Amino acid sequence: MMRMLQKKYIGIVLLLLVAVSASAQKAERDYIRKGNRFFKDSVYVDAEVNYRKALEVNPKSTVSMFNLGNTLTQQNKLQEAMEQYVGATKIEKDKSNLAQIYHNMGVIFHSQKDYAKAVEAYKESLRNNPKDDETRYNLALAQKQLQDQQQNQDQNQDQDKQDQQKEQDKQQDQQKDQQQNQDQQQQPSQPEKKIMRCLRKMQNSY
């Protein structure tokens, strides 16, 4: 009798858990749908609110993270958006979804002129979806811009070295001038030189 009761209670608990899980999933989907509608209408603040509510229901929802990241990007909250994307990459397993996440990370880095990180993000996106031509184009562009950036940095470094060398030469010239002035001040005047020569001659003549 006790075993039958235990099985009955276990069955009730399982049913309750399933019901709670189903209810949570429905709430999550509803919030995501609302967020999507607001996003489509460019009402990004309300979209953000709904995606965050979806994450409260399911903190591991990569769809909510990705959509929230997109919404934050539209509001120019790039650091917060990046946090959502990075969080999603740690959970998401689907290659197609990962490709989209890394693509958007690349776009943010690209907009910040952090071309090195943009290149890496685009490459990671293409590893997950090699057929994405838009990502491939962005990668080629970021690589070209990174190359130009590095060349400009090298030129600036060379210019800095030249400027430093000129400054050092200028300081050395000034030091030489100062030394010459000191030498001239220490050297006896022409009359004094004559007197010194005379004294020597006089001394030699004795």
Phi, psi and omega in degrees: 000316180296319180297320179296320179294318180299315179298322180295316180294319178299318179298320179294316179299316179298318178297319179296318179297318178297318180295317179297316180298316179296321179295319180295318179297320179295317180297318179299312180298320180297316179295319179296318179297317177298315178301318180297321179294316179295321179297316179299326180271007180065024176265078193288329179297313180291326176297316178301316180302314183289323177293324178293323177296322177297323179288332175295322178289317181221093183298346181256016180284104181291332176296315179295319179298313182297312181294322177295320177301317178297319180294318179295324177298318179296335178266007180065025174265070193290322180295316178295321179298316180298322178299320179293317180296314180299317178300320180293323181295335181281344183247320186297137179247337183289124184298321180298317179292320178299321179299318179293319180297310181294327176300313181292325175298319177298320180298318179295311178301320180298316181294334179270004181062024173268075190293327180298314179289326177298316179301314181295320180294317179296321178298317180296323177298316181290333175297327180272335177212085184295348185267003184278101183292326180296316178296321179296320177296314179299322179297313180299319180295315180296322178296319178295316180292325176295318178298314179298319180298317180293322178295318178296321179296319178296317179296319179295322178295318178298318179295320178298319179297318179297317179296319179296320179295318178298319180294320178295317178299319180297316180295321178296319178298318179296320179295321178297316179299317179296321180294319178297318178298319179295318179297319180294323179291325181282330180289142179292154178290171182301315178299322180294323178297317180298318180297317180296320179293320180295316180300319181295318180295318181296320180293322181289332183284342180284000000 
